[in-house]
Amino acid sequence: MSNRFKFTAEQVAELEDAYRTYTDDGKAHRRIQVVMLRAQGTRVKAVTAATKACSSTITDFTNRYLEEGIPGLLKTKHKGNYRFLTKEETLEFLAKFEEDAAAGKLITTNEMFEAYQERIGHTANRNAFISMLHRFGWRKVKPRPHHPKQVDAETIEASKKLTTKSKNQENGYCMTWIHETSL
């Protein structure tokens, strides 16, 4: 081990204990493993072979541990998932629009996006917002312009010419026949 990194017996014991404790988060477990191997005196090439981490990453993790301790290895630089709201906050935000949708109101992405920006307090990317809607099971629905089985206008006009009009329809009234016993 180089003179740059010196670990005490307490630090080695702390790393070994953390390595056994934090097994749920795979990335944090790997970071602790890298530093633990270095603290035990393993050379960088051997740590690289064992953990598939490059030498600069090993140095970064070791520096982070020496400066911040175990909490420094547990935290990540990136928050992930590109979200401005937590899952619960997003579900709460979408619940208002679900009620409107259940009532049959037409909901546009523009009004939802504006409400979303008001909620988070700054501008956001529209595509990221639409991806969030898809992630929570929303989909775009457009009203169709005509019935899918509707024939074209020429066929409709041709069928009108084929049917004969009764004399009563031409005069503008239609007669209905009712049986006398039903009166």
One Martini backbone bead per residue (centre of mass of N, CA, C, O) as a GRO file, in nm:
protein
  183
    1MET     BB    1   0.101   0.034   0.018
    2SER     BB    2   0.074   0.348   0.017
    3ASN     BB    3   0.137   0.652   0.185
    4ARG     BB    4  -0.133   0.798   0.128
    5PHE     BB    5  -0.282   0.546   0.266
    6LYS     BB    6  -0.410   0.533   0.601
    7PHE     BB    7  -0.515   0.272   0.818
    8THR     BB    8  -0.691   0.179   1.074
    9ALA     BB    9  -0.827  -0.068   1.262
   10GLU     BB   10  -1.104   0.074   1.291
   11GLN     BB   11  -1.155   0.120   0.989
   12VAL     BB   12  -1.147  -0.174   0.901
   13ALA     BB   13  -1.379  -0.266   1.087
   14GLU     BB   14  -1.591  -0.071   0.972
   15LEU     BB   15  -1.583  -0.180   0.679
   16GLU     BB   16  -1.655  -0.476   0.743
   17ASP     BB   17  -1.928  -0.410   0.873
   18ALA     BB   18  -2.050  -0.256   0.629
   19TYR     BB   19  -2.026  -0.493   0.428
   20ARG     BB   20  -2.235  -0.671   0.591
   21THR     BB   21  -2.476  -0.459   0.611
   22TYR     BB   22  -2.469  -0.328   0.300
   23THR     BB   23  -2.651  -0.539   0.077
   24ASP     BB   24  -2.890  -0.397  -0.079
   25ASP     BB   25  -2.687  -0.195  -0.205
   26GLY     BB   26  -2.480  -0.266  -0.460
   27LYS     BB   27  -2.311  -0.006  -0.502
   28ALA     BB   28  -2.232   0.042  -0.207
   29HIS     BB   29  -2.105  -0.234  -0.163
   30ARG     BB   30  -1.877  -0.192  -0.371
   31ARG     BB   31  -1.746   0.059  -0.247
   32ILE     BB   32  -1.677  -0.078   0.021
   33GLN     BB   33  -1.505  -0.306  -0.097
   34VAL     BB   34  -1.283  -0.138  -0.221
   35VAL     BB   35  -1.190   0.001   0.045
   36MET     BB   36  -1.143  -0.254   0.212
   37LEU     BB   37  -0.918  -0.375   0.039
   38ARG     BB   38  -0.728  -0.134   0.075
   39ALA     BB   39  -0.720  -0.145   0.391
   40GLN     BB   40  -0.596  -0.450   0.383
   41GLY     BB   41  -0.354  -0.411   0.142
   42THR     BB   42  -0.446  -0.411  -0.137
   43ARG     BB   43  -0.381  -0.382  -0.448
   44VAL     BB   44  -0.503  -0.220  -0.720
   45LYS     BB   45  -0.493  -0.458  -0.925
   46ALA     BB   46  -0.651  -0.656  -0.742
   47VAL     BB   47  -0.905  -0.481  -0.713
   48THR     BB   48  -0.967  -0.464  -1.012
   49ALA     BB   49  -1.002  -0.771  -1.056
   50ALA     BB   50  -1.230  -0.812  -0.832
   51THR     BB   51  -1.430  -0.535  -0.916
   52LYS     BB   52  -1.397  -0.373  -1.196
   53ALA     BB   53  -1.226  -0.125  -1.108
   54CYS     BB   54  -1.072   0.150  -1.154
   55SER     BB   55  -0.815   0.331  -1.025
   56SER     BB   56  -0.967   0.606  -0.999
   57THR     BB   57  -1.209   0.492  -0.843
   58ILE     BB   58  -1.055   0.385  -0.601
   59THR     BB   59  -0.943   0.661  -0.518
   60ASP     BB   60  -1.212   0.808  -0.482
   61PHE     BB   61  -1.332   0.621  -0.263
   62THR     BB   62  -1.103   0.656  -0.059
   63ASN     BB   63  -1.123   0.962  -0.026
   64ARG     BB   64  -1.418   0.967   0.063
   65TYR     BB   65  -1.377   0.804   0.320
   66LEU     BB   66  -1.155   0.985   0.458
   67GLU     BB   67  -1.348   1.242   0.462
   68GLU     BB   68  -1.664   1.099   0.533
   69GLY     BB   69  -1.691   0.805   0.535
   70ILE     BB   70  -1.952   0.598   0.504
   71PRO     BB   71  -2.156   0.817   0.403
   72GLY     BB   72  -1.983   0.879   0.146
   73LEU     BB   73  -2.040   0.590   0.016
   74LEU     BB   74  -2.362   0.599   0.018
   75LYS     BB   75  -2.363   0.831  -0.151
   76THR     BB   76  -2.476   1.001  -0.436
   77LYS     BB   77  -2.458   1.214  -0.706
   78HIS     BB   78  -2.722   1.093  -0.813
   79LYS     BB   79  -3.075   1.069  -0.809
   80GLY     BB   80  -3.248   0.994  -1.041
   81ASN     BB   81  -3.522   0.947  -1.268
   82TYR     BB   82  -3.586   1.250  -1.347
   83ARG     BB   83  -3.713   1.381  -1.084
   84PHE     BB   84  -3.910   1.625  -0.895
   85LEU     BB   85  -4.087   1.402  -0.777
   86THR     BB   86  -4.221   1.189  -0.599
   87LYS     BB   87  -4.427   0.930  -0.615
   88GLU     BB   88  -4.641   1.044  -0.420
   89GLU     BB   89  -4.659   1.330  -0.543
   90THR     BB   90  -4.743   1.237  -0.825
   91LEU     BB   91  -5.004   1.091  -0.744
   92GLU     BB   92  -5.133   1.342  -0.620
   93PHE     BB   93  -5.128   1.515  -0.878
   94LEU     BB   94  -5.294   1.301  -1.063
   95ALA     BB   95  -5.564   1.275  -0.903
   96LYS     BB   96  -5.709   1.528  -1.009
   97PHE     BB   97  -5.716   1.425  -1.310
   98GLU     BB   98  -5.868   1.161  -1.259
   99GLU     BB   99  -6.133   1.290  -1.174
  100ASP     BB  100  -6.183   1.439  -1.441
  101ALA     BB  101  -6.175   1.184  -1.621
  102ALA     BB  102  -6.411   1.034  -1.476
  103ALA     BB  103  -6.613   1.281  -1.554
  104GLY     BB  104  -6.533   1.344  -1.878
  105LYS     BB  105  -6.306   1.526  -1.914
  106LEU     BB  106  -6.096   1.722  -2.099
  107ILE     BB  107  -5.746   1.651  -2.114
  108THR     BB  108  -5.454   1.831  -2.137
  109THR     BB  109  -5.114   1.863  -2.148
  110ASN     BB  110  -5.095   2.165  -2.106
  111GLU     BB  111  -5.243   2.189  -1.831
  112MET     BB  112  -5.068   1.980  -1.686
  113PHE     BB  113  -4.789   2.116  -1.734
  114GLU     BB  114  -4.853   2.382  -1.590
  115ALA     BB  115  -4.918   2.253  -1.315
  116TYR     BB  116  -4.642   2.119  -1.281
  117GLN     BB  117  -4.470   2.378  -1.282
  118GLU     BB  118  -4.607   2.501  -1.036
  119ARG     BB  119  -4.536   2.271  -0.839
  120ILE     BB  120  -4.208   2.286  -0.881
  121GLY     BB  121  -4.124   2.609  -0.961
  122HIS     BB  122  -4.038   2.533  -1.264
  123THR     BB  123  -3.912   2.444  -1.540
  124ALA     BB  124  -3.974   2.192  -1.794
  125ASN     BB  125  -3.974   1.907  -1.974
  126ARG     BB  126  -4.209   1.780  -2.181
  127ASN     BB  127  -4.098   1.492  -2.236
  128ALA     BB  128  -4.061   1.419  -1.938
  129PHE     BB  129  -4.359   1.451  -1.867
  130ILE     BB  130  -4.469   1.236  -2.063
  131SER     BB  131  -4.303   1.005  -1.943
  132MET     BB  132  -4.440   1.020  -1.668
  133LEU     BB  133  -4.722   0.950  -1.766
  134HIS     BB  134  -4.645   0.669  -1.876
  135ARG     BB  135  -4.532   0.556  -1.604
  136PHE     BB  136  -4.848   0.606  -1.478
  137GLY     BB  137  -5.062   0.510  -1.725
  138TRP     BB  138  -5.079   0.718  -1.937
  139ARG     BB  139  -5.269   0.825  -2.233
  140LYS     BB  140  -5.330   0.900  -2.559
  141VAL     BB  141  -5.647   1.050  -2.661
  142LYS     BB  142  -5.836   1.055  -2.957
  143PRO     BB  143  -6.077   1.165  -3.136
  144ARG     BB  144  -6.261   1.046  -3.381
  145PRO     BB  145  -6.384   1.161  -3.689
  146HIS     BB  146  -6.490   0.862  -3.748
  147HIS     BB  147  -6.617   0.581  -3.820
  148PRO     BB  148  -6.452   0.293  -3.908
  149LYS     BB  149  -6.721   0.174  -4.085
  150GLN     BB  150  -6.749   0.406  -4.260
  151VAL     BB  151  -6.849   0.520  -4.545
  152ASP     BB  152  -6.837   0.693  -4.806
  153ALA     BB  153  -7.006   0.958  -4.952
  154GLU     BB  154  -7.078   0.827  -5.227
  155THR     BB  155  -7.229   0.579  -5.116
  156ILE     BB  156  -7.448   0.732  -4.967
  157GLU     BB  157  -7.569   0.881  -5.215
  158ALA     BB  158  -7.632   0.623  -5.378
  159SER     BB  159  -7.835   0.501  -5.167
  160LYS     BB  160  -8.042   0.736  -5.181
  161LYS     BB  161  -8.121   0.686  -5.486
  162LEU     BB  162  -8.234   0.386  -5.448
  163THR     BB  163  -8.440   0.492  -5.267
  164THR     BB  164  -8.774   0.524  -5.202
  165LYS     BB  165  -9.020   0.754  -5.171
  166SER     BB  166  -9.282   0.838  -5.016
  167LYS     BB  167  -9.552   1.036  -5.027
  168ASN     BB  168  -9.534   1.136  -4.729
  169GLN     BB  169  -9.234   1.228  -4.735
  170GLU     BB  170  -9.272   1.444  -4.958
  171ASN     BB  171  -9.490   1.615  -4.780
  172GLY     BB  172  -9.360   1.602  -4.463
  173TYR     BB  173  -9.502   1.336  -4.363
  174CYS     BB  174  -9.583   1.077  -4.121
  175MET     BB  175  -9.733   0.770  -4.081
  176THR     BB  176  -9.896   0.606  -3.808
  177TRP     BB  177  -9.963   0.281  -3.696
  178ILE     BB  178 -10.237   0.186  -3.482
  179HIS     BB  179 -10.387  -0.016  -3.284
  180GLU     BB  180 -10.698  -0.004  -3.141
  181THR     BB  181 -10.639  -0.172  -2.872
  182SER     BB  182 -10.406   0.035  -2.768
  183LEU     BB  183 -10.606   0.289  -2.683
   0.00000   0.00000   0.00000
